[in-house]
Amino acid sequence: MERLFAASPIDLELLDQYFNFLEEYLNQGILEAQMEIEQRVRYILLLNQKLKIKATLHT
């Protein structure tokens, strides 16, 4: 999923899929502390990117 997104970072549908996948992964509570922090940072970056893309589409 990450490779697909890296190849097409402005694809909103793919961004939504990756975002949802990461959200489910984080909510499972199975990550070690450092890995969870890294994944939460990635999640926040994706959320920011998603918001920027949606804002661009609406202007």
Secondary structure, DSSP 8 states (H G I E B T S, - for coil): -HHHHHH-TT-HHHHHHHHHHHHHHHHT--S-HHHHHHHHHHHHHHHHHHHHHHHHHT-
